[in-house]
Amino acid sequence: MNLKCPLYINGQFIETSEKQNILNPSTGKVIAEASLASTKEVELALSAAREAFDHGPWPQFSLLQRREFIAKIAQGILDNASELAQLEMQNTGKPIKETTFMDIPSSAKTFEFMADNFIDYLGDEKLSILDDAKAILIPEPMGVVVLIVPWNYPLLITCWKLASALAAGNVIILKPSSFTPLTALELAKIIHNAGLPAGVVNVINGTGAKIGEELCADKRVDMISFTGSNETGRQILQYSSKHVKKSIMELGGKSASLIFNDVDIEVAVNSSLTSIFLNQGQMCTAMSRIFVQEGIYDKFLASFIEKAKRIKLGLADNFQTQMGPLISDAQRKKIIAYIDKAKAEGGKVICGGKIPENAELKNGYFFEPTVLIDVGAHSHIFKEEVFGPVVLIHKFSGSDEAVTLANSVDFALAACIWTKDLFLAQDVAGKINAGTVWINTYGMFYNQLPYGGFKQSGFGKELGREGFLEYTRLKNIIIDKSPDGKPLVNYWYGF
C-alpha cells in the first residue's frame, strides 16, 4: 500500500485522522488508504460550498469562462487516462480493457460534450403574451448540489453528474461510494489543477450511514442527485424532506430483453451476453431477464450457455480477462442467497452458479456467469435486482405475452428488443414501461440523449439537454406592455 487519498474541501487537500483501507476485489489486498470525512469535514464542505455560491466568483464568471473550465477538466482526464484506468481497475475489479477503452474515454467525452453544448442549452426564451405583456424564461443554477455516486461506475457516473451540474453554474459536494472513492478523489486533483475557485467542487469520502443524513438534510443544500439502490434512495428522500429540495433518483432495474424469431441468433446471443455479463452484471441496466420467442428458444439457449461457459474470468489487470470479480464478498454472498432461494422456488441453474475453483482467483470475489431457467414470475429473483452475473431465460409465444412479462416488475429502467421487423419493434417499444428502450443493440449511451427510468427505477434524467436542465431552475420574468403604462391590475382597486 502506497497511495494516500485525502479529501478535497474548499480548494485544499485534507487528511483526516480516520482512515479507510481500500481493497482490490481481484486480490483482496489493500491498495490505498483513503481519508474518511467526519461531521467536522461535512460541515467544512457545506460551508465552503454555500459560501462559494453565495459570495464567491464562480456565479459571476461568463459562460465562456465557465466553458473553459469544463474543457480543462475534460483534457485533464485525457492527460491522466492511463493512471485513471489503472486506478479504476484496481478499485472496482473491472477488467483493464473496460476501464481503458470504455470508462475513462467516456468520462472525458461527457465533459467535452458539455463544454461544446451547454451554452446553447442556457439560452433565454422570450414569449409574447397577447399584446399586453412579454415573458422571459431564464434557466438559473440550482445552487449547492450534492452528487452521490455508486460503486459500479465510479468515475463515469461522477462525470455524468458533475459535467452538467458544473456547466449549469452550480457548486458541488461530491460523495463517491466508500467502496470505490479512488478515481473521484483523483479527479479532485484534475479539478484543482484546472483552477476552479475554492469551494466550487468539494469531494468527501465516507459511508452513507455516517454522513448521509447530515449531508442530505442540511438546509444549505439545494439539490441532491443520487444513483444507487432503492433502499438508499428512499432514505435520502426521507432526509431531504426535512427541507424540501429537488432530487434526481436513478435507482435499480430489472431490465428485460425481448428476442423474436426472426433475429440473427449469433448477433442476438453475443449481444445478450454483453447485456448481462459486462461489468460482472453490476449494472442498473443489466438485461437480467431474457425472453426468447418459442421458435428459436432452444437454439438460442444452447448457444448462450455454450458461450457463457467460455467467458474468461481472470484478474482485472489482464487484458485477456473478459469478466472480473464482484465488488465484495458481501455482494457475492447476496447473489448466492438469491440463487439458493430461486432453486427453492423451482428455478434450475443450467450454467455457472458457483465460485470458480481456479487457484489464481481464490483471493478475489469471483463468481461464474450464471443462467437459470424455469423461474416463475412469483420468484424473488424474477422481481428483485440481483446486481451480479445472473440471468433468467424464458420463452414466450407472441409480442403481447412478451410485453406483459417485461412489464410485470416494479422497475422500469431499460429494455432491449431484437427483431428485423422494425414496425413490430417500435410498436412493442411503445408498450414497454421503461425509460430507455434499445432496438437491436444494447448499452449505447449518448451524451446527446437523456437517460433515466420510471416506477421504482426513479425519476429525473441524466445526460442530454434534458439531463443538463435538471440542474437548473426556471425563472419566469413577466413584463407588462400596456400601451398607456397602466396594466389591468391598476383598475381593480383604482379610484
Order of alpha helices (4+ residues) and beta strands (2+ residues): beta-beta-beta-beta-beta-alpha-alpha-alpha-alpha-beta-beta-beta-alpha-beta-alpha-beta-alpha-beta-alpha-beta-beta-alpha-beta-alpha-alpha-beta-beta-alpha-beta-alpha-beta-beta-alpha-beta-beta-beta-alpha-beta
